[in-house]
């Protein structure tokens, strides 16, 4: 990667009038903001459907589209929904994603839009899905879920979807893809590249497991033999029990990792580069017996290693692939990251956890790395500084050449320190651009409520002095 910078913000956090961010004018305004600030990258979170806790990391399909991101004014302009229907969808609050309302109302509104599609466009939609079989698989899965009263696939009794229900989910995939590709083109034309996010695991109740059962470690009853998670660490004394089924890597290797090949190719169509979540699980992964009470009961098992990395490199070509090498990192994981040639991640907030010469301190950032003030799983930078132990805060302020008595300037100095670092790319969550506190945090791992809701407003975005960031980007050679 060239020396550059970017901003991390999920599409759901964009401003707009309809309960959640979308592929509409708000996305284009944000791209204009990035261009003016001298930023090269917009990093997003996974685009798939969210789960019951609103997380995009445990979805019904690794390929399927999040229907909430479809822009309603675009549908109204094409006559697929009426002005009255559009007005009825306007939000109550601009500050949070209104997920409860979205679950009740948005799918119904999109169904009405799908009914309005003409015969010519129906043919275009069918032709599009024929070219994208994994999107068709997602549509079929969701139609079958509807036919079976939304029960999980391993309880199904009906295996023929309703034709109109199937078309609706085809419409969702097509409309999502078409609208997003217009946004991506708008970004690329302005010198902004999009970095996507690939969760390493998928949900048990998903199109991916349903259609590819032999590629997952399942028993004869279709339930997992073991599930994913991470062992106890600094952040959790019991570890984290994610519950996703684990891959049958031996079986996947037999057909040349075809499922992963389709996944990577599609993601690299949607994005200019991708981050592979939990990259360390490709060297060794934490395997927890199904039914275990906590992640403590797990053990390390060897992952697919270099053979799989070779396949990813073959597929990606010259596209950017970021290795999320966070967590319990061993020399073997470091060796695999180095072998891949992919840039790893460094997080400023991890630099002051007690280790004297942490890899996450800016003076240790290698050139081939992506450095973040924090990720979507961290506190905001201001929240982090505010909540730090006093002695650690003093150490951090000294490190960033900031007066210990004036630590309110700490966030500004941290950003400048990151910009000056040797890392090829630095990424700042949008909350850190705004210098917002912990109440705007995106996600707290290990909790299931009050996450994934944060949204920006147009006024907040317009209040940022973009010339300051453009100056820093130019000063430190990131334009």
Buried (B, 14 or more C-beta within 10 A) or exposed (E): BEBBBBBBBBBBBBBBBBBBBBBBBBBBBBBBBBBBBBBBBBBBBBBBBBBEBBBBBBBBBBBBBBBBBBBBBBBBEEEBBEEEBBEEBEBEEBBBBBBEBBEEBBBEBBBBBBEEBEEEBBEBBEEBBEEBEBBBBBBBBBBBBBBBEEEBBBEBEEEEBEEEBBBBBBBBBBBBBBBBEBBBEBBEEEEBBBBBBBBBBBBBBBBBBBBBBEBBBBEEEBEBBBBBBBBBEEBBEBBBBBBBBBBBBEEBEEEEBEBBBBBBEBBBEBBBBBBBBBBBBBBBBBBBEBEBEBBBBBEEBEBBBEEBBBBBBEBBEEBBBBBBBBBBBEEBBBEBBEBBEBBBBBBBBBBBEEEEEBBBBBEBBBEBBBBBBBBBBBBBBBBBBBEBEEEEBBBBBEBBEBEEEEBEEBBBBBBBBBBBBBBBBBBBBBBBBBBBBBEBBBBBEEEEEBBBBBBBEBEBBEEBEBEEBBBBBEEBEBB
